[in-house]
Structures are given as C-alpha cells and as structure tokens.
Amino acid sequence: MTLRELSPGQAAKVVAINAEGGFKRRIMDMGITTGIAIKMIKVAPLGDPIEVTVRGYQLSLRKEEASSIQVEVV
C-alpha cells in the first residue's frame, strides 16, 4: 500500500521509498525514512496535495510524491 492510498485519520509505518536520486534524498530530508510512523491528516478538496504528520510536524505532499512511499497500516 502507498501513502497516497491511506484515508484521513489512518496511521502507518513507512516500509520503503520507491524513488531515486535527488527526489529520494528530498523525501528523506523531510523526515520520511524507513520505519518511521506517519499519519494521514487530510486531503485537499481536489485531491492534491495531502497533509500528513511525521516526526511531530505536519507536512504537505503531492499525490505523485505520496505514491512513491510504501507503507504498512498499523
């Protein structure tokens, strides 16, 4: 399952980041790393972006970015 597929209010654990190069580095610099807990907060009215909580702060991601993050619902 990807982060994009979570429903608002659902929590998950990051399993893998399916990206390469600078894009993967940017995701990791934002605090999204393997094994970290992440929670979907809300989705914008038109579906993009989504808002998540990770490491105690809120972060907005595009659907395309969220699609590259594999999660496991906890």
CHARMM internal coordinates of N, CA and C (Angstrom, degrees):
IC EDIT
DIST 1 N 1 CA 1.4504
DIST 1 CA 1 C 1.5302
ANGL 1 N 1 CA 1 C 108.31
DIST 1 C 2 N 1.3191
ANGL 1 CA 1 C 2 N 116.00
DIHE 1 N 1 CA 1 C 2 N 145.42
DIST 2 N 2 CA 1.4675
ANGL 1 C 2 N 2 CA 119.62
DIHE 1 CA 1 C 2 N 2 CA 178.31
DIST 2 CA 2 C 1.5278
ANGL 2 N 2 CA 2 C 110.22
DIHE 1 C 2 N 2 CA 2 C -104.24
DIST 2 C 3 N 1.3114
ANGL 2 CA 2 C 3 N 115.14
DIHE 2 N 2 CA 2 C 3 N 163.55
DIST 3 N 3 CA 1.4596
ANGL 2 C 3 N 3 CA 121.05
DIHE 2 CA 2 C 3 N 3 CA 178.64
DIST 3 CA 3 C 1.5217
ANGL 3 N 3 CA 3 C 110.76
DIHE 2 C 3 N 3 CA 3 C -59.22
DIST 3 C 4 N 1.3001
ANGL 3 CA 3 C 4 N 117.34
DIHE 3 N 3 CA 3 C 4 N -33.35
DIST 4 N 4 CA 1.4688
ANGL 3 C 4 N 4 CA 122.68
DIHE 3 CA 3 C 4 N 4 CA 179.83
DIST 4 CA 4 C 1.5295
ANGL 4 N 4 CA 4 C 111.58
DIHE 3 C 4 N 4 CA 4 C -61.41
DIST 4 C 5 N 1.3293
ANGL 4 CA 4 C 5 N 118.47
DIHE 4 N 4 CA 4 C 5 N -29.82
DIST 5 N 5 CA 1.4577
ANGL 4 C 5 N 5 CA 123.08
DIHE 4 CA 4 C 5 N 5 CA -175.36
DIST 5 CA 5 C 1.5267
ANGL 5 N 5 CA 5 C 114.03
DIHE 4 C 5 N 5 CA 5 C -84.24
DIST 5 C 6 N 1.3348
ANGL 5 CA 5 C 6 N 117.84
DIHE 5 N 5 CA 5 C 6 N -8.06
DIST 6 N 6 CA 1.4649
ANGL 5 C 6 N 6 CA 120.14
DIHE 5 CA 5 C 6 N 6 CA 179.28
DIST 6 CA 6 C 1.5244
ANGL 6 N 6 CA 6 C 110.24
DIHE 5 C 6 N 6 CA 6 C -68.98
DIST 6 C 7 N 1.3208
ANGL 6 CA 6 C 7 N 115.57
DIHE 6 N 6 CA 6 C 7 N 151.39
DIST 7 N 7 CA 1.4615
ANGL 6 C 7 N 7 CA 121.58
DIHE 6 CA 6 C 7 N 7 CA 175.15
DIST 7 CA 7 C 1.5185
ANGL 7 N 7 CA 7 C 108.65
DIHE 6 C 7 N 7 CA 7 C -95.66
DIST 7 C 8 N 1.3235
ANGL 7 CA 7 C 8 N 117.70
DIHE 7 N 7 CA 7 C 8 N 153.29
DIST 8 N 8 CA 1.4629
ANGL 7 C 8 N 8 CA 119.64
DIHE 7 CA 7 C 8 N 8 CA 177.39
DIST 8 CA 8 C 1.5378
ANGL 8 N 8 CA 8 C 111.11
DIHE 7 C 8 N 8 CA 8 C -54.46
DIST 8 C 9 N 1.3315
ANGL 8 CA 8 C 9 N 115.51
DIHE 8 N 8 CA 8 C 9 N 133.20
DIST 9 N 9 CA 1.4554
ANGL 8 C 9 N 9 CA 121.54
DIHE 8 CA 8 C 9 N 9 CA -178.95
DIST 9 CA 9 C 1.5196
ANGL 9 N 9 CA 9 C 113.72
DIHE 8 C 9 N 9 CA 9 C 96.24
DIST 9 C 10 N 1.3272
ANGL 9 CA 9 C 10 N 118.19
DIHE 9 N 9 CA 9 C 10 N -16.32
DIST 10 N 10 CA 1.4595
ANGL 9 C 10 N 10 CA 121.43
DIHE 9 CA 9 C 10 N 10 CA -179.69
DIST 10 CA 10 C 1.5216
ANGL 10 N 10 CA 10 C 110.94
DIHE 9 C 10 N 10 CA 10 C -78.82
DIST 10 C 11 N 1.3366
ANGL 10 CA 10 C 11 N 115.03
DIHE 10 N 10 CA 10 C 11 N 142.25
DIST 11 N 11 CA 1.4590
ANGL 10 C 11 N 11 CA 121.61
DIHE 10 CA 10 C 11 N 11 CA 176.39
DIST 11 CA 11 C 1.5218
ANGL 11 N 11 CA 11 C 108.55
DIHE 10 C 11 N 11 CA 11 C -110.06
DIST 11 C 12 N 1.3242
ANGL 11 CA 11 C 12 N 115.66
DIHE 11 N 11 CA 11 C 12 N 152.13
DIST 12 N 12 CA 1.4576
ANGL 11 C 12 N 12 CA 120.63
DIHE 11 CA 11 C 12 N 12 CA -178.96
DIST 12 CA 12 C 1.5211
ANGL 12 N 12 CA 12 C 110.07
DIHE 11 C 12 N 12 CA 12 C -152.95
DIST 12 C 13 N 1.3173
ANGL 12 CA 12 C 13 N 114.58
DIHE 12 N 12 CA 12 C 13 N 170.93
DIST 13 N 13 CA 1.4617
ANGL 12 C 13 N 13 CA 121.94
DIHE 12 CA 12 C 13 N 13 CA 175.93
DIST 13 CA 13 C 1.5298
ANGL 13 N 13 CA 13 C 107.25
DIHE 12 C 13 N 13 CA 13 C -117.13
DIST 13 C 14 N 1.3211
ANGL 13 CA 13 C 14 N 116.57
DIHE 13 N 13 CA 13 C 14 N 135.10
DIST 14 N 14 CA 1.4610
ANGL 13 C 14 N 14 CA 120.95
DIHE 13 CA 13 C 14 N 14 CA 179.68
DIST 14 CA 14 C 1.5248
ANGL 14 N 14 CA 14 C 108.92
DIHE 13 C 14 N 14 CA 14 C -72.27
DIST 14 C 15 N 1.3315
ANGL 14 CA 14 C 15 N 115.81
DIHE 14 N 14 CA 14 C 15 N 126.29
DIST 15 N 15 CA 1.4638
ANGL 14 C 15 N 15 CA 122.34
DIHE 14 CA 14 C 15 N 15 CA -179.13
DIST 15 CA 15 C 1.5282
ANGL 15 N 15 CA 15 C 110.46
DIHE 14 C 15 N 15 CA 15 C -99.43
DIST 15 C 16 N 1.3353
ANGL 15 CA 15 C 16 N 117.26
DIHE 15 N 15 CA 15 C 16 N -41.94
DIST 16 N 16 CA 1.4624
ANGL 15 C 16 N 16 CA 121.17
DIHE 15 CA 15 C 16 N 16 CA -178.31
DIST 16 CA 16 C 1.5229
ANGL 16 N 16 CA 16 C 110.15
DIHE 15 C 16 N 16 CA 16 C -159.79
DIST 16 C 17 N 1.3292
ANGL 16 CA 16 C 17 N 115.01
DIHE 16 N 16 CA 16 C 17 N 157.99
DIST 17 N 17 CA 1.4588
ANGL 16 C 17 N 17 CA 121.41
DIHE 16 CA 16 C 17 N 17 CA 174.19
DIST 17 CA 17 C 1.5182
ANGL 17 N 17 CA 17 C 106.28
DIHE 16 C 17 N 17 CA 17 C -117.28
DIST 17 C 18 N 1.3201
ANGL 17 CA 17 C 18 N 115.99
DIHE 17 N 17 CA 17 C 18 N 112.02
DIST 18 N 18 CA 1.4678
ANGL 17 C 18 N 18 CA 121.95
DIHE 17 CA 17 C 18 N 18 CA -177.06
DIST 18 CA 18 C 1.5194
ANGL 18 N 18 CA 18 C 110.49
DIHE 17 C 18 N 18 CA 18 C -92.63
DIST 18 C 19 N 1.3222
ANGL 18 CA 18 C 19 N 115.31
DIHE 18 N 18 CA 18 C 19 N 70.80
DIST 19 N 19 CA 1.4609
ANGL 18 C 19 N 19 CA 121.27
DIHE 18 CA 18 C 19 N 19 CA 179.48
DIST 19 CA 19 C 1.5205
ANGL 19 N 19 CA 19 C 107.89
DIHE 18 C 19 N 19 CA 19 C -146.56
DIST 19 C 20 N 1.3174
ANGL 19 CA 19 C 20 N 115.06
DIHE 19 N 19 CA 19 C 20 N 172.42
DIST 20 N 20 CA 1.4595
ANGL 19 C 20 N 20 CA 119.93
DIHE 19 CA 19 C 20 N 20 CA -178.10
DIST 20 CA 20 C 1.5188
ANGL 20 N 20 CA 20 C 110.74
DIHE 19 C 20 N 20 CA 20 C -134.53
DIST 20 C 21 N 1.3164
ANGL 20 CA 20 C 21 N 115.32
DIHE 20 N 20 CA 20 C 21 N 160.06
DIST 21 N 21 CA 1.4534
ANGL 20 C 21 N 21 CA 123.04
DIHE 20 CA 20 C 21 N 21 CA 170.92
DIST 21 CA 21 C 1.5139
ANGL 21 N 21 CA 21 C 115.18
DIHE 20 C 21 N 21 CA 21 C 57.66
DIST 21 C 22 N 1.3341
ANGL 21 CA 21 C 22 N 114.18
DIHE 21 N 21 CA 21 C 22 N -137.95
DIST 22 N 22 CA 1.4555
ANGL 21 C 22 N 22 CA 121.55
DIHE 21 CA 21 C 22 N 22 CA -175.86
DIST 22 CA 22 C 1.5120
ANGL 22 N 22 CA 22 C 113.61
DIHE 21 C 22 N 22 CA 22 C -61.92
DIST 22 C 23 N 1.3183
ANGL 22 CA 22 C 23 N 116.40
DIHE 22 N 22 CA 22 C 23 N -34.55
DIST 23 N 23 CA 1.4634
ANGL 22 C 23 N 23 CA 119.76
DIHE 22 CA 22 C 23 N 23 CA 179.61
DIST 23 CA 23 C 1.5263
ANGL 23 N 23 CA 23 C 110.77
DIHE 22 C 23 N 23 CA 23 C -63.25
DIST 23 C 24 N 1.3320
ANGL 23 CA 23 C 24 N 117.38
DIHE 23 N 23 CA 23 C 24 N -45.75
DIST 24 N 24 CA 1.4673
ANGL 23 C 24 N 24 CA 121.37
DIHE 23 CA 23 C 24 N 24 CA 178.36
DIST 24 CA 24 C 1.5208
ANGL 24 N 24 CA 24 C 110.27
DIHE 23 C 24 N 24 CA 24 C -63.73
DIST 24 C 25 N 1.3040
ANGL 24 CA 24 C 25 N 117.32
DIHE 24 N 24 CA 24 C 25 N -40.92
DIST 25 N 25 CA 1.4605
ANGL 24 C 25 N 25 CA 121.88
DIHE 24 CA 24 C 25 N 25 CA 179.83
DIST 25 CA 25 C 1.5239
ANGL 25 N 25 CA 25 C 110.33
DIHE 24 C 25 N 25 CA 25 C -61.80
DIST 25 C 26 N 1.3294
ANGL 25 CA 25 C 26 N 116.92
DIHE 25 N 25 CA 25 C 26 N -41.88
DIST 26 N 26 CA 1.4746
ANGL 25 C 26 N 26 CA 121.18
DIHE 25 CA 25 C 26 N 26 CA -179.62
DIST 26 CA 26 C 1.5234
ANGL 26 N 26 CA 26 C 111.03
DIHE 25 C 26 N 26 CA 26 C -64.11
DIST 26 C 27 N 1.3358
ANGL 26 CA 26 C 27 N 116.89
DIHE 26 N 26 CA 26 C 27 N -42.51
DIST 27 N 27 CA 1.4703
ANGL 26 C 27 N 27 CA 120.96
DIHE 26 CA 26 C 27 N 27 CA 177.44
DIST 27 CA 27 C 1.5284
ANGL 27 N 27 CA 27 C 109.90
DIHE 26 C 27 N 27 CA 27 C -61.08
DIST 27 C 28 N 1.3194
ANGL 27 CA 27 C 28 N 116.77
DIHE 27 N 27 CA 27 C 28 N -44.17
DIST 28 N 28 CA 1.4624
ANGL 27 C 28 N 28 CA 120.74
DIHE 27 CA 27 C 28 N 28 CA -179.72
DIST 28 CA 28 C 1.5263
ANGL 28 N 28 CA 28 C 111.27
DIHE 27 C 28 N 28 CA 28 C -67.89
DIST 28 C 29 N 1.3164
ANGL 28 CA 28 C 29 N 118.36
DIHE 28 N 28 CA 28 C 29 N -35.95
DIST 29 N 29 CA 1.4649
ANGL 28 C 29 N 29 CA 122.05
DIHE 28 CA 28 C 29 N 29 CA 177.26
DIST 29 CA 29 C 1.5251
ANGL 29 N 29 CA 29 C 111.93
DIHE 28 C 29 N 29 CA 29 C -64.50
DIST 29 C 30 N 1.3351
ANGL 29 CA 29 C 30 N 116.84
DIHE 29 N 29 CA 29 C 30 N -26.23
DIST 30 N 30 CA 1.4671
ANGL 29 C 30 N 30 CA 120.67
DIHE 29 CA 29 C 30 N 30 CA 177.35
DIST 30 CA 30 C 1.5255
ANGL 30 N 30 CA 30 C 111.78
DIHE 29 C 30 N 30 CA 30 C -78.76
DIST 30 C 31 N 1.3337
ANGL 30 CA 30 C 31 N 117.28
DIHE 30 N 30 CA 30 C 31 N -3.22
DIST 31 N 31 CA 1.4537
ANGL 30 C 31 N 31 CA 120.96
DIHE 30 CA 30 C 31 N 31 CA 176.89
DIST 31 CA 31 C 1.5089
ANGL 31 N 31 CA 31 C 114.94
DIHE 30 C 31 N 31 CA 31 C 102.30
DIST 31 C 32 N 1.3153
ANGL 31 CA 31 C 32 N 117.77
DIHE 31 N 31 CA 31 C 32 N 1.74
DIST 32 N 32 CA 1.4600
ANGL 31 C 32 N 32 CA 120.60
DIHE 31 CA 31 C 32 N 32 CA -179.98
DIST 32 CA 32 C 1.5236
ANGL 32 N 32 CA 32 C 108.12
DIHE 31 C 32 N 32 CA 32 C -92.08
DIST 32 C 33 N 1.3215
ANGL 32 CA 32 C 33 N 115.28
DIHE 32 N 32 CA 32 C 33 N 103.82
DIST 33 N 33 CA 1.4571
ANGL 32 C 33 N 33 CA 121.47
DIHE 32 CA 32 C 33 N 33 CA 179.84
DIST 33 CA 33 C 1.5245
ANGL 33 N 33 CA 33 C 109.17
DIHE 32 C 33 N 33 CA 33 C -129.61
DIST 33 C 34 N 1.3135
ANGL 33 CA 33 C 34 N 116.33
DIHE 33 N 33 CA 33 C 34 N 164.59
DIST 34 N 34 CA 1.4622
ANGL 33 C 34 N 34 CA 121.79
DIHE 33 CA 33 C 34 N 34 CA -179.22
DIST 34 CA 34 C 1.5311
ANGL 34 N 34 CA 34 C 110.28
DIHE 33 C 34 N 34 CA 34 C -58.83
DIST 34 C 35 N 1.3355
ANGL 34 CA 34 C 35 N 115.78
DIHE 34 N 34 CA 34 C 35 N 133.16
DIST 35 N 35 CA 1.4580
ANGL 34 C 35 N 35 CA 121.96
DIHE 34 CA 34 C 35 N 35 CA 176.63
DIST 35 CA 35 C 1.5199
ANGL 35 N 35 CA 35 C 115.12
DIHE 34 C 35 N 35 CA 35 C 92.13
DIST 35 C 36 N 1.3256
ANGL 35 CA 35 C 36 N 118.42
DIHE 35 N 35 CA 35 C 36 N -8.70
DIST 36 N 36 CA 1.4674
ANGL 35 C 36 N 36 CA 121.60
DIHE 35 CA 35 C 36 N 36 CA -177.08
DIST 36 CA 36 C 1.5327
ANGL 36 N 36 CA 36 C 110.50
DIHE 35 C 36 N 36 CA 36 C -82.77
DIST 36 C 37 N 1.3267
ANGL 36 CA 36 C 37 N 116.13
DIHE 36 N 36 CA 36 C 37 N 146.43
DIST 37 N 37 CA 1.4732
ANGL 36 C 37 N 37 CA 121.55
DIHE 36 CA 36 C 37 N 37 CA 177.29
DIST 37 CA 37 C 1.5244
ANGL 37 N 37 CA 37 C 109.18
DIHE 36 C 37 N 37 CA 37 C -79.89
DIST 37 C 38 N 1.3188
ANGL 37 CA 37 C 38 N 116.01
DIHE 37 N 37 CA 37 C 38 N 141.56
DIST 38 N 38 CA 1.4565
ANGL 37 C 38 N 38 CA 121.90
DIHE 37 CA 37 C 38 N 38 CA -179.54
DIST 38 CA 38 C 1.5266
ANGL 38 N 38 CA 38 C 108.38
DIHE 37 C 38 N 38 CA 38 C -142.50
DIST 38 C 39 N 1.3288
ANGL 38 CA 38 C 39 N 116.70
DIHE 38 N 38 CA 38 C 39 N 142.88
DIST 39 N 39 CA 1.4684
ANGL 38 C 39 N 39 CA 120.28
DIHE 38 CA 38 C 39 N 39 CA -177.90
DIST 39 CA 39 C 1.5242
ANGL 39 N 39 CA 39 C 109.56
DIHE 38 C 39 N 39 CA 39 C -130.63
DIST 39 C 40 N 1.3279
ANGL 39 CA 39 C 40 N 115.99
DIHE 39 N 39 CA 39 C 40 N 131.42
DIST 40 N 40 CA 1.4617
ANGL 39 C 40 N 40 CA 121.70
DIHE 39 CA 39 C 40 N 40 CA 176.78
DIST 40 CA 40 C 1.5296
ANGL 40 N 40 CA 40 C 108.31
DIHE 39 C 40 N 40 CA 40 C -76.79
DIST 40 C 41 N 1.3133
ANGL 40 CA 40 C 41 N 116.51
DIHE 40 N 40 CA 40 C 41 N 125.15
DIST 41 N 41 CA 1.4638
ANGL 40 C 41 N 41 CA 121.11
DIHE 40 CA 40 C 41 N 41 CA -179.76
DIST 41 CA 41 C 1.5300
ANGL 41 N 41 CA 41 C 110.46
DIHE 40 C 41 N 41 CA 41 C -95.94
DIST 41 C 42 N 1.3199
ANGL 41 CA 41 C 42 N 116.12
DIHE 41 N 41 CA 41 C 42 N -57.64
DIST 42 N 42 CA 1.4730
ANGL 41 C 42 N 42 CA 118.82
DIHE 41 CA 41 C 42 N 42 CA -179.49
DIST 42 CA 42 C 1.5146
ANGL 42 N 42 CA 42 C 111.27
DIHE 41 C 42 N 42 CA 42 C -158.79
DIST 42 C 43 N 1.3150
ANGL 42 CA 42 C 43 N 114.16
DIHE 42 N 42 CA 42 C 43 N 165.09
DIST 43 N 43 CA 1.4567
ANGL 42 C 43 N 43 CA 122.64
DIHE 42 CA 42 C 43 N 43 CA 178.01
DIST 43 CA 43 C 1.5225
ANGL 43 N 43 CA 43 C 107.33
DIHE 42 C 43 N 43 CA 43 C -120.20
DIST 43 C 44 N 1.3157
ANGL 43 CA 43 C 44 N 117.50
DIHE 43 N 43 CA 43 C 44 N 136.16
DIST 44 N 44 CA 1.4638
ANGL 43 C 44 N 44 CA 121.71
DIHE 43 CA 43 C 44 N 44 CA 178.98
DIST 44 CA 44 C 1.5274
ANGL 44 N 44 CA 44 C 110.12
DIHE 43 C 44 N 44 CA 44 C -60.48
DIST 44 C 45 N 1.3297
ANGL 44 CA 44 C 45 N 118.08
DIHE 44 N 44 CA 44 C 45 N 154.75
DIST 45 N 45 CA 1.4705
ANGL 44 C 45 N 45 CA 121.30
DIHE 44 CA 44 C 45 N 45 CA -177.57
DIST 45 CA 45 C 1.5237
ANGL 45 N 45 CA 45 C 114.63
DIHE 44 C 45 N 45 CA 45 C -52.36
DIST 45 C 46 N 1.3140
ANGL 45 CA 45 C 46 N 118.36
DIHE 45 N 45 CA 45 C 46 N -35.80
DIST 46 N 46 CA 1.4571
ANGL 45 C 46 N 46 CA 120.63
DIHE 45 CA 45 C 46 N 46 CA 179.25
DIST 46 CA 46 C 1.5291
ANGL 46 N 46 CA 46 C 111.90
DIHE 45 C 46 N 46 CA 46 C -94.28
DIST 46 C 47 N 1.3391
ANGL 46 CA 46 C 47 N 116.91
DIHE 46 N 46 CA 46 C 47 N 6.85
DIST 47 N 47 CA 1.4545
ANGL 46 C 47 N 47 CA 121.27
DIHE 46 CA 46 C 47 N 47 CA 175.06
DIST 47 CA 47 C 1.5152
ANGL 47 N 47 CA 47 C 115.69
DIHE 46 C 47 N 47 CA 47 C 92.58
DIST 47 C 48 N 1.3106
ANGL 47 CA 47 C 48 N 118.45
DIHE 47 N 47 CA 47 C 48 N -6.52
DIST 48 N 48 CA 1.4581
ANGL 47 C 48 N 48 CA 120.89
DIHE 47 CA 47 C 48 N 48 CA -177.98
DIST 48 CA 48 C 1.5139
ANGL 48 N 48 CA 48 C 108.93
DIHE 47 C 48 N 48 CA 48 C -145.74
DIST 48 C 49 N 1.3087
ANGL 48 CA 48 C 49 N 121.04
DIHE 48 N 48 CA 48 C 49 N 122.90
DIST 49 N 49 CA 1.4581
ANGL 48 C 49 N 49 CA 130.36
DIHE 48 CA 48 C 49 N 49 CA 8.17
DIST 49 CA 49 C 1.5234
ANGL 49 N 49 CA 49 C 112.53
DIHE 48 C 49 N 49 CA 49 C -90.68
DIST 49 C 50 N 1.3353
ANGL 49 CA 49 C 50 N 114.72
DIHE 49 N 49 CA 49 C 50 N -178.78
DIST 50 N 50 CA 1.4571
ANGL 49 C 50 N 50 CA 120.96
DIHE 49 CA 49 C 50 N 50 CA 173.54
DIST 50 CA 50 C 1.5267
ANGL 50 N 50 CA 50 C 107.25
DIHE 49 C 50 N 50 CA 50 C -113.03
DIST 50 C 51 N 1.3201
ANGL 50 CA 50 C 51 N 116.06
DIHE 50 N 50 CA 50 C 51 N 156.34
DIST 51 N 51 CA 1.4586
ANGL 50 C 51 N 51 CA 120.49
DIHE 50 CA 50 C 51 N 51 CA 179.03
DIST 51 CA 51 C 1.5198
ANGL 51 N 51 CA 51 C 108.66
DIHE 50 C 51 N 51 CA 51 C -118.40
DIST 51 C 52 N 1.3249
ANGL 51 CA 51 C 52 N 116.34
DIHE 51 N 51 CA 51 C 52 N 130.24
DIST 52 N 52 CA 1.4577
ANGL 51 C 52 N 52 CA 122.44
DIHE 51 CA 51 C 52 N 52 CA -179.79
DIST 52 CA 52 C 1.5203
ANGL 52 N 52 CA 52 C 109.79
DIHE 51 C 52 N 52 CA 52 C -128.53
DIST 52 C 53 N 1.3285
ANGL 52 CA 52 C 53 N 115.53
DIHE 52 N 52 CA 52 C 53 N 160.22
DIST 53 N 53 CA 1.4569
ANGL 52 C 53 N 53 CA 121.63
DIHE 52 CA 52 C 53 N 53 CA 172.10
DIST 53 CA 53 C 1.5140
ANGL 53 N 53 CA 53 C 107.40
DIHE 52 C 53 N 53 CA 53 C -109.08
DIST 53 C 54 N 1.3236
ANGL 53 CA 53 C 54 N 115.96
DIHE 53 N 53 CA 53 C 54 N 127.43
DIST 54 N 54 CA 1.4560
ANGL 53 C 54 N 54 CA 121.95
DIHE 53 CA 53 C 54 N 54 CA 178.88
DIST 54 CA 54 C 1.5314
ANGL 54 N 54 CA 54 C 107.90
DIHE 53 C 54 N 54 CA 54 C -143.25
DIST 54 C 55 N 1.3221
ANGL 54 CA 54 C 55 N 116.19
DIHE 54 N 54 CA 54 C 55 N 130.81
DIST 55 N 55 CA 1.4689
ANGL 54 C 55 N 55 CA 122.65
DIHE 54 CA 54 C 55 N 55 CA 179.58
DIST 55 CA 55 C 1.5254
ANGL 55 N 55 CA 55 C 112.94
DIHE 54 C 55 N 55 CA 55 C 53.74
DIST 55 C 56 N 1.3303
ANGL 55 CA 55 C 56 N 117.01
DIHE 55 N 55 CA 55 C 56 N 33.84
DIST 56 N 56 CA 1.4599
ANGL 55 C 56 N 56 CA 121.45
DIHE 55 CA 55 C 56 N 56 CA 174.81
DIST 56 CA 56 C 1.5223
ANGL 56 N 56 CA 56 C 115.81
DIHE 55 C 56 N 56 CA 56 C 85.52
DIST 56 C 57 N 1.3123
ANGL 56 CA 56 C 57 N 119.08
DIHE 56 N 56 CA 56 C 57 N 5.17
DIST 57 N 57 CA 1.4631
ANGL 56 C 57 N 57 CA 119.88
DIHE 56 CA 56 C 57 N 57 CA 176.10
DIST 57 CA 57 C 1.5283
ANGL 57 N 57 CA 57 C 110.07
DIHE 56 C 57 N 57 CA 57 C -132.52
DIST 57 C 58 N 1.3354
ANGL 57 CA 57 C 58 N 115.23
DIHE 57 N 57 CA 57 C 58 N 159.94
DIST 58 N 58 CA 1.4573
ANGL 57 C 58 N 58 CA 120.19
DIHE 57 CA 57 C 58 N 58 CA -178.96
DIST 58 CA 58 C 1.5168
ANGL 58 N 58 CA 58 C 109.84
DIHE 57 C 58 N 58 CA 58 C -93.69
DIST 58 C 59 N 1.3227
ANGL 58 CA 58 C 59 N 114.63
DIHE 58 N 58 CA 58 C 59 N 140.18
DIST 59 N 59 CA 1.4547
ANGL 58 C 59 N 59 CA 121.75
DIHE 58 CA 58 C 59 N 59 CA -175.07
DIST 59 CA 59 C 1.5227
ANGL 59 N 59 CA 59 C 108.90
DIHE 58 C 59 N 59 CA 59 C -135.88
DIST 59 C 60 N 1.3123
ANGL 59 CA 59 C 60 N 117.30
DIHE 59 N 59 CA 59 C 60 N 136.03
DIST 60 N 60 CA 1.4622
ANGL 59 C 60 N 60 CA 121.65
DIHE 59 CA 59 C 60 N 60 CA 175.35
DIST 60 CA 60 C 1.5217
ANGL 60 N 60 CA 60 C 108.98
DIHE 59 C 60 N 60 CA 60 C -101.40
DIST 60 C 61 N 1.3334
ANGL 60 CA 60 C 61 N 115.55
DIHE 60 N 60 CA 60 C 61 N 134.04
DIST 61 N 61 CA 1.4598
ANGL 60 C 61 N 61 CA 122.11
DIHE 60 CA 60 C 61 N 61 CA 179.81
DIST 61 CA 61 C 1.5141
ANGL 61 N 61 CA 61 C 109.86
DIHE 60 C 61 N 61 CA 61 C -129.81
DIST 61 C 62 N 1.3163
ANGL 61 CA 61 C 62 N 116.19
DIHE 61 N 61 CA 61 C 62 N 147.94
DIST 62 N 62 CA 1.4636
ANGL 61 C 62 N 62 CA 120.40
DIHE 61 CA 61 C 62 N 62 CA 172.58
DIST 62 CA 62 C 1.5229
ANGL 62 N 62 CA 62 C 108.86
DIHE 61 C 62 N 62 CA 62 C -73.92
DIST 62 C 63 N 1.3254
ANGL 62 CA 62 C 63 N 116.46
DIHE 62 N 62 CA 62 C 63 N 155.43
DIST 63 N 63 CA 1.4693
ANGL 62 C 63 N 63 CA 120.42
DIHE 62 CA 62 C 63 N 63 CA 178.42
DIST 63 CA 63 C 1.5197
ANGL 63 N 63 CA 63 C 110.65
DIHE 62 C 63 N 63 CA 63 C -58.58
DIST 63 C 64 N 1.3099
ANGL 63 CA 63 C 64 N 117.16
DIHE 63 N 63 CA 63 C 64 N -38.17
DIST 64 N 64 CA 1.4639
ANGL 63 C 64 N 64 CA 121.73
DIHE 63 CA 63 C 64 N 64 CA 179.49
DIST 64 CA 64 C 1.5289
ANGL 64 N 64 CA 64 C 110.83
DIHE 63 C 64 N 64 CA 64 C -60.44
DIST 64 C 65 N 1.3262
ANGL 64 CA 64 C 65 N 117.04
DIHE 64 N 64 CA 64 C 65 N -42.31
DIST 65 N 65 CA 1.4688
ANGL 64 C 65 N 65 CA 121.28
DIHE 64 CA 64 C 65 N 65 CA 178.12
DIST 65 CA 65 C 1.5282
ANGL 65 N 65 CA 65 C 110.20
DIHE 64 C 65 N 65 CA 65 C -66.80
DIST 65 C 66 N 1.3281
ANGL 65 CA 65 C 66 N 116.01
DIHE 65 N 65 CA 65 C 66 N -44.16
DIST 66 N 66 CA 1.4686
ANGL 65 C 66 N 66 CA 120.45
DIHE 65 CA 65 C 66 N 66 CA -178.31
DIST 66 CA 66 C 1.5305
ANGL 66 N 66 CA 66 C 111.81
DIHE 65 C 66 N 66 CA 66 C -64.39
DIST 66 C 67 N 1.3248
ANGL 66 CA 66 C 67 N 117.02
DIHE 66 N 66 CA 66 C 67 N -27.57
DIST 67 N 67 CA 1.4660
ANGL 66 C 67 N 67 CA 120.93
DIHE 66 CA 66 C 67 N 67 CA 179.38
DIST 67 CA 67 C 1.5149
ANGL 67 N 67 CA 67 C 112.95
DIHE 66 C 67 N 67 CA 67 C -68.20
DIST 67 C 68 N 1.3207
ANGL 67 CA 67 C 68 N 117.19
DIHE 67 N 67 CA 67 C 68 N -21.54
DIST 68 N 68 CA 1.4652
ANGL 67 C 68 N 68 CA 121.01
DIHE 67 CA 67 C 68 N 68 CA -178.32
DIST 68 CA 68 C 1.5296
ANGL 68 N 68 CA 68 C 112.52
DIHE 67 C 68 N 68 CA 68 C -90.61
DIST 68 C 69 N 1.3224
ANGL 68 CA 68 C 69 N 117.67
DIHE 68 N 68 CA 68 C 69 N 1.42
DIST 69 N 69 CA 1.4725
ANGL 68 C 69 N 69 CA 121.42
DIHE 68 CA 68 C 69 N 69 CA -177.82
DIST 69 CA 69 C 1.5246
ANGL 69 N 69 CA 69 C 109.03
DIHE 68 C 69 N 69 CA 69 C -108.95
DIST 69 C 70 N 1.3227
ANGL 69 CA 69 C 70 N 116.61
DIHE 69 N 69 CA 69 C 70 N 111.33
DIST 70 N 70 CA 1.4734
ANGL 69 C 70 N 70 CA 122.82
DIHE 69 CA 69 C 70 N 70 CA 178.89
DIST 70 CA 70 C 1.5253
ANGL 70 N 70 CA 70 C 108.53
DIHE 69 C 70 N 70 CA 70 C -82.61
DIST 70 C 71 N 1.3414
ANGL 70 CA 70 C 71 N 116.37
DIHE 70 N 70 CA 70 C 71 N 132.20
DIST 71 N 71 CA 1.4598
ANGL 70 C 71 N 71 CA 121.46
DIHE 70 CA 70 C 71 N 71 CA -179.81
DIST 71 CA 71 C 1.5265
ANGL 71 N 71 CA 71 C 111.02
DIHE 70 C 71 N 71 CA 71 C -130.51
DIST 71 C 72 N 1.3155
ANGL 71 CA 71 C 72 N 114.46
DIHE 71 N 71 CA 71 C 72 N 163.68
DIST 72 N 72 CA 1.4649
ANGL 71 C 72 N 72 CA 122.69
DIHE 71 CA 71 C 72 N 72 CA 175.43
DIST 72 CA 72 C 1.5179
ANGL 72 N 72 CA 72 C 106.90
DIHE 71 C 72 N 72 CA 72 C -127.31
DIST 72 C 73 N 1.3173
ANGL 72 CA 72 C 73 N 117.47
DIHE 72 N 72 CA 72 C 73 N 120.63
DIST 73 N 73 CA 1.4712
ANGL 72 C 73 N 73 CA 121.91
DIHE 72 CA 72 C 73 N 73 CA -177.30
DIST 73 CA 73 C 1.5227
ANGL 73 N 73 CA 73 C 108.61
DIHE 72 C 73 N 73 CA 73 C -65.68
DIST 73 C 74 N 1.3410
ANGL 73 CA 73 C 74 N 114.53
DIHE 73 N 73 CA 73 C 74 N 136.03
DIST 74 N 74 CA 1.4733
ANGL 73 C 74 N 74 CA 120.21
DIHE 73 CA 73 C 74 N 74 CA 178.34
DIST 74 CA 74 C 1.5071
ANGL 74 N 74 CA 74 C 111.02
DIHE 73 C 74 N 74 CA 74 C -110.12
END
COOR INIT
IC SEED 1 N 1 CA 1 C
IC BUILD
